[in-house]
Amino acid sequence: MTADLVFASLLNPPVLFFFLGMVAEWVGSDLYVPHPPPRLFSL
C-alpha cells in the first residue's frame, strides 16, 4: 500500500465520522444523535 492510498482512505467521510465518534467518546463528550435519524438509517 502506498501512503497516498492510505491517506485517501482515511479522508473518506464514514471513516472520519467513525474516528470523530471515538474521539468524542474518549474526551467524554455528551454527543448524541436525535431519535429519528438512527431509525431512518436502520431501514
HTML snippet that shows the backbone in 3Dmol.js (N, CA, C, O; Angstrom):
<script src="https://3Dmol.org/build/3Dmol-min.js"></script>
<div id="view" style="width:600px;height:400px;position:relative"></div>
<script>
const pdb = `
ATOM      1  N   MET A   1       0.826  -1.178   0.000  1.00  0.00           N
ATOM      2  CA  MET A   1       0.000   0.000   0.000  1.00  0.00           C
ATOM      3  C   MET A   1       0.874   1.248   0.000  1.00  0.00           C
ATOM      4  O   MET A   1       1.867   1.333   0.723  1.00  0.00           O
ATOM      5  N   THR A   2       0.495   2.180  -0.800  1.00  0.00           N
ATOM      6  CA  THR A   2       1.238   3.431  -0.810  1.00  0.00           C
ATOM      7  C   THR A   2       0.636   4.399   0.202  1.00  0.00           C
ATOM      8  O   THR A   2      -0.505   4.237   0.634  1.00  0.00           O
ATOM      9  N   ALA A   3       1.404   5.387   0.565  1.00  0.00           N
ATOM     10  CA  ALA A   3       0.936   6.375   1.537  1.00  0.00           C
ATOM     11  C   ALA A   3      -0.240   7.173   0.992  1.00  0.00           C
ATOM     12  O   ALA A   3      -1.119   7.578   1.752  1.00  0.00           O
ATOM     13  N   ASP A   4      -0.265   7.403  -0.318  1.00  0.00           N
ATOM     14  CA  ASP A   4      -1.382   8.141  -0.918  1.00  0.00           C
ATOM     15  C   ASP A   4      -2.694   7.381  -0.765  1.00  0.00           C
ATOM     16  O   ASP A   4      -3.732   7.983  -0.491  1.00  0.00           O
ATOM     17  N   LEU A   5      -2.653   6.080  -0.938  1.00  0.00           N
ATOM     18  CA  LEU A   5      -3.854   5.263  -0.809  1.00  0.00           C
ATOM     19  C   LEU A   5      -4.353   5.257   0.634  1.00  0.00           C
ATOM     20  O   LEU A   5      -5.556   5.361   0.875  1.00  0.00           O
ATOM     21  N   VAL A   6      -3.446   5.137   1.583  1.00  0.00           N
ATOM     22  CA  VAL A   6      -3.821   5.152   2.996  1.00  0.00           C
ATOM     23  C   VAL A   6      -4.403   6.511   3.370  1.00  0.00           C
ATOM     24  O   VAL A   6      -5.421   6.582   4.059  1.00  0.00           O
ATOM     25  N   PHE A   7      -3.766   7.584   2.923  1.00  0.00           N
ATOM     26  CA  PHE A   7      -4.243   8.934   3.219  1.00  0.00           C
ATOM     27  C   PHE A   7      -5.616   9.173   2.605  1.00  0.00           C
ATOM     28  O   PHE A   7      -6.480   9.774   3.243  1.00  0.00           O
ATOM     29  N   ALA A   8      -5.830   8.712   1.381  1.00  0.00           N
ATOM     30  CA  ALA A   8      -7.127   8.891   0.719  1.00  0.00           C
ATOM     31  C   ALA A   8      -8.224   8.113   1.433  1.00  0.00           C
ATOM     32  O   ALA A   8      -9.351   8.596   1.548  1.00  0.00           O
ATOM     33  N   SER A   9      -7.910   6.925   1.910  1.00  0.00           N
ATOM     34  CA  SER A   9      -8.939   6.144   2.596  1.00  0.00           C
ATOM     35  C   SER A   9      -9.246   6.710   3.974  1.00  0.00           C
ATOM     36  O   SER A   9     -10.369   6.560   4.455  1.00  0.00           O
ATOM     37  N   LEU A  10      -8.288   7.350   4.620  1.00  0.00           N
ATOM     38  CA  LEU A  10      -8.544   7.969   5.917  1.00  0.00           C
ATOM     39  C   LEU A  10      -9.391   9.228   5.782  1.00  0.00           C
ATOM     40  O   LEU A  10     -10.036   9.643   6.745  1.00  0.00           O
ATOM     41  N   LEU A  11      -9.398   9.836   4.610  1.00  0.00           N
ATOM     42  CA  LEU A  11     -10.207  11.029   4.387  1.00  0.00           C
ATOM     43  C   LEU A  11     -11.616  10.701   3.901  1.00  0.00           C
ATOM     44  O   LEU A  11     -12.391  11.604   3.584  1.00  0.00           O
ATOM     45  N   ASN A  12     -11.943   9.435   3.842  1.00  0.00           N
ATOM     46  CA  ASN A  12     -13.274   9.001   3.461  1.00  0.00           C
ATOM     47  C   ASN A  12     -14.253   9.425   4.573  1.00  0.00           C
ATOM     48  O   ASN A  12     -13.978   9.157   5.743  1.00  0.00           O
ATOM     49  N   PRO A  13     -15.383  10.078   4.251  1.00  0.00           N
ATOM     50  CA  PRO A  13     -16.285  10.591   5.297  1.00  0.00           C
ATOM     51  C   PRO A  13     -16.742   9.559   6.327  1.00  0.00           C
ATOM     52  O   PRO A  13     -16.738   9.886   7.514  1.00  0.00           O
ATOM     53  N   PRO A  14     -17.136   8.337   5.959  1.00  0.00           N
ATOM     54  CA  PRO A  14     -17.528   7.394   7.015  1.00  0.00           C
ATOM     55  C   PRO A  14     -16.390   7.084   7.991  1.00  0.00           C
ATOM     56  O   PRO A  14     -16.623   6.919   9.188  1.00  0.00           O
ATOM     57  N   VAL A  15     -15.184   7.008   7.487  1.00  0.00           N
ATOM     58  CA  VAL A  15     -14.034   6.745   8.357  1.00  0.00           C
ATOM     59  C   VAL A  15     -13.796   7.942   9.277  1.00  0.00           C
ATOM     60  O   VAL A  15     -13.511   7.770  10.462  1.00  0.00           O
ATOM     61  N   LEU A  16     -13.914   9.151   8.732  1.00  0.00           N
ATOM     62  CA  LEU A  16     -13.739  10.347   9.554  1.00  0.00           C
ATOM     63  C   LEU A  16     -14.796  10.422  10.656  1.00  0.00           C
ATOM     64  O   LEU A  16     -14.473  10.765  11.793  1.00  0.00           O
ATOM     65  N   PHE A  17     -16.055  10.106  10.335  1.00  0.00           N
ATOM     66  CA  PHE A  17     -17.107  10.127  11.346  1.00  0.00           C
ATOM     67  C   PHE A  17     -16.886   9.060  12.410  1.00  0.00           C
ATOM     68  O   PHE A  17     -17.180   9.285  13.584  1.00  0.00           O
ATOM     69  N   PHE A  18     -16.372   7.905  12.010  1.00  0.00           N
ATOM     70  CA  PHE A  18     -16.061   6.853  12.970  1.00  0.00           C
ATOM     71  C   PHE A  18     -15.015   7.332  13.965  1.00  0.00           C
ATOM     72  O   PHE A  18     -15.185   7.180  15.174  1.00  0.00           O
ATOM     73  N   PHE A  19     -13.927   7.913  13.453  1.00  0.00           N
ATOM     74  CA  PHE A  19     -12.882   8.396  14.345  1.00  0.00           C
ATOM     75  C   PHE A  19     -13.340   9.591  15.167  1.00  0.00           C
ATOM     76  O   PHE A  19     -12.915   9.745  16.312  1.00  0.00           O
ATOM     77  N   LEU A  20     -14.197  10.439  14.609  1.00  0.00           N
ATOM     78  CA  LEU A  20     -14.755  11.551  15.370  1.00  0.00           C
ATOM     79  C   LEU A  20     -15.586  11.028  16.538  1.00  0.00           C
ATOM     80  O   LEU A  20     -15.518  11.572  17.641  1.00  0.00           O
ATOM     81  N   GLY A  21     -16.365   9.980  16.305  1.00  0.00           N
ATOM     82  CA  GLY A  21     -17.140   9.376  17.385  1.00  0.00           C
ATOM     83  C   GLY A  21     -16.256   8.775  18.455  1.00  0.00           C
ATOM     84  O   GLY A  21     -16.553   8.878  19.645  1.00  0.00           O
ATOM     85  N   MET A  22     -15.168   8.145  18.036  1.00  0.00           N
ATOM     86  CA  MET A  22     -14.242   7.568  19.007  1.00  0.00           C
ATOM     87  C   MET A  22     -13.599   8.669  19.858  1.00  0.00           C
ATOM     88  O   MET A  22     -13.483   8.528  21.075  1.00  0.00           O
ATOM     89  N   VAL A  23     -13.187   9.753  19.220  1.00  0.00           N
ATOM     90  CA  VAL A  23     -12.567  10.868  19.946  1.00  0.00           C
ATOM     91  C   VAL A  23     -13.583  11.517  20.881  1.00  0.00           C
ATOM     92  O   VAL A  23     -13.252  11.858  22.016  1.00  0.00           O
ATOM     93  N   ALA A  24     -14.818  11.689  20.410  1.00  0.00           N
ATOM     94  CA  ALA A  24     -15.849  12.303  21.249  1.00  0.00           C
ATOM     95  C   ALA A  24     -16.118  11.437  22.480  1.00  0.00           C
ATOM     96  O   ALA A  24     -16.301  11.970  23.574  1.00  0.00           O
ATOM     97  N   GLU A  25     -16.143  10.140  22.325  1.00  0.00           N
ATOM     98  CA  GLU A  25     -16.338   9.244  23.472  1.00  0.00           C
ATOM     99  C   GLU A  25     -15.147   9.308  24.417  1.00  0.00           C
ATOM    100  O   GLU A  25     -15.307   9.288  25.637  1.00  0.00           O
ATOM    101  N   TRP A  26     -13.969   9.385  23.850  1.00  0.00           N
ATOM    102  CA  TRP A  26     -12.741   9.393  24.652  1.00  0.00           C
ATOM    103  C   TRP A  26     -12.639  10.642  25.509  1.00  0.00           C
ATOM    104  O   TRP A  26     -12.194  10.571  26.655  1.00  0.00           O
ATOM    105  N   VAL A  27     -13.050  11.801  24.963  1.00  0.00           N
ATOM    106  CA  VAL A  27     -12.964  13.040  25.729  1.00  0.00           C
ATOM    107  C   VAL A  27     -14.181  13.244  26.630  1.00  0.00           C
ATOM    108  O   VAL A  27     -14.231  14.222  27.376  1.00  0.00           O
ATOM    109  N   GLY A  28     -15.149  12.354  26.578  1.00  0.00           N
ATOM    110  CA  GLY A  28     -16.305  12.438  27.464  1.00  0.00           C
ATOM    111  C   GLY A  28     -17.381  13.385  26.989  1.00  0.00           C
ATOM    112  O   GLY A  28     -18.120  13.935  27.806  1.00  0.00           O
ATOM    113  N   SER A  29     -17.486  13.587  25.702  1.00  0.00           N
ATOM    114  CA  SER A  29     -18.497  14.473  25.151  1.00  0.00           C
ATOM    115  C   SER A  29     -19.887  13.852  25.313  1.00  0.00           C
ATOM    116  O   SER A  29     -20.027  12.630  25.332  1.00  0.00           O
ATOM    117  N   ASP A  30     -20.903  14.694  25.429  1.00  0.00           N
ATOM    118  CA  ASP A  30     -22.268  14.196  25.514  1.00  0.00           C
ATOM    119  C   ASP A  30     -22.937  14.238  24.129  1.00  0.00           C
ATOM    120  O   ASP A  30     -24.126  14.534  24.003  1.00  0.00           O
ATOM    121  N   LEU A  31     -22.157  13.941  23.124  1.00  0.00           N
ATOM    122  CA  LEU A  31     -22.629  13.917  21.743  1.00  0.00           C
ATOM    123  C   LEU A  31     -23.673  12.821  21.570  1.00  0.00           C
ATOM    124  O   LEU A  31     -23.461  11.693  22.014  1.00  0.00           O
ATOM    125  N   TYR A  32     -24.785  13.133  20.940  1.00  0.00           N
ATOM    126  CA  TYR A  32     -25.813  12.137  20.688  1.00  0.00           C
ATOM    127  C   TYR A  32     -26.479  12.423  19.354  1.00  0.00           C
ATOM    128  O   TYR A  32     -26.404  13.536  18.833  1.00  0.00           O
ATOM    129  N   VAL A  33     -27.124  11.418  18.813  1.00  0.00           N
ATOM    130  CA  VAL A  33     -27.868  11.550  17.564  1.00  0.00           C
ATOM    131  C   VAL A  33     -29.347  11.574  17.928  1.00  0.00           C
ATOM    132  O   VAL A  33     -29.808  10.669  18.624  1.00  0.00           O
ATOM    133  N   PRO A  34     -30.112  12.576  17.485  1.00  0.00           N
ATOM    134  CA  PRO A  34     -31.537  12.624  17.796  1.00  0.00           C
ATOM    135  C   PRO A  34     -32.258  11.356  17.318  1.00  0.00           C
ATOM    136  O   PRO A  34     -31.759  10.644  16.447  1.00  0.00           O
ATOM    137  N   HIS A  35     -33.397  11.092  17.878  1.00  0.00           N
ATOM    138  CA  HIS A  35     -34.093   9.821  17.669  1.00  0.00           C
ATOM    139  C   HIS A  35     -34.451   9.477  16.209  1.00  0.00           C
ATOM    140  O   HIS A  35     -34.171   8.349  15.803  1.00  0.00           O
ATOM    141  N   PRO A  36     -35.043  10.358  15.398  1.00  0.00           N
ATOM    142  CA  PRO A  36     -35.471   9.935  14.051  1.00  0.00           C
ATOM    143  C   PRO A  36     -34.364   9.466  13.091  1.00  0.00           C
ATOM    144  O   PRO A  36     -34.573   8.468  12.402  1.00  0.00           O
ATOM    145  N   PRO A  37     -33.196  10.131  13.004  1.00  0.00           N
ATOM    146  CA  PRO A  37     -32.204   9.666  12.022  1.00  0.00           C
ATOM    147  C   PRO A  37     -31.722   8.226  12.211  1.00  0.00           C
ATOM    148  O   PRO A  37     -31.623   7.514  11.211  1.00  0.00           O
ATOM    149  N   PRO A  38     -31.414   7.745  13.421  1.00  0.00           N
ATOM    150  CA  PRO A  38     -30.972   6.347  13.518  1.00  0.00           C
ATOM    151  C   PRO A  38     -32.050   5.375  13.047  1.00  0.00           C
ATOM    152  O   PRO A  38     -31.752   4.333  12.462  1.00  0.00           O
ATOM    153  N   ARG A  39     -33.289   5.727  13.307  1.00  0.00           N
ATOM    154  CA  ARG A  39     -34.392   4.879  12.838  1.00  0.00           C
ATOM    155  C   ARG A  39     -34.443   4.860  11.313  1.00  0.00           C
ATOM    156  O   ARG A  39     -34.681   3.815  10.707  1.00  0.00           O
ATOM    157  N   LEU A  40     -34.221   6.008  10.702  1.00  0.00           N
ATOM    158  CA  LEU A  40     -34.204   6.101   9.245  1.00  0.00           C
ATOM    159  C   LEU A  40     -33.038   5.311   8.664  1.00  0.00           C
ATOM    160  O   LEU A  40     -33.195   4.614   7.662  1.00  0.00           O
ATOM    161  N   PHE A  41     -31.862   5.418   9.296  1.00  0.00           N
ATOM    162  CA  PHE A  41     -30.673   4.708   8.802  1.00  0.00           C
ATOM    163  C   PHE A  41     -30.811   3.203   8.934  1.00  0.00           C
ATOM    164  O   PHE A  41     -30.242   2.459   8.135  1.00  0.00           O
ATOM    165  N   SER A  42     -31.564   2.736   9.936  1.00  0.00           N
ATOM    166  CA  SER A  42     -31.705   1.302  10.122  1.00  0.00           C
ATOM    167  C   SER A  42     -32.620   0.678   9.074  1.00  0.00           C
ATOM    168  O   SER A  42     -32.574  -0.532   8.854  1.00  0.00           O
ATOM    169  N   LEU A  43     -33.441   1.483   8.433  1.00  0.00           N
ATOM    170  CA  LEU A  43     -34.320   0.942   7.390  1.00  0.00           C
ATOM    171  C   LEU A  43     -33.483   0.663   6.174  1.00  0.00           C
ATOM    172  O   LEU A  43     -34.004   0.200   5.159  1.00  0.00           O
TER     173      LEU A  43
END
`;
const viewer = $3Dmol.createViewer("view");
viewer.addModel(pdb, "pdb");
viewer.setStyle({}, {cartoon: {color: "spectrum"}});
viewer.zoomTo();
viewer.render();
</script>
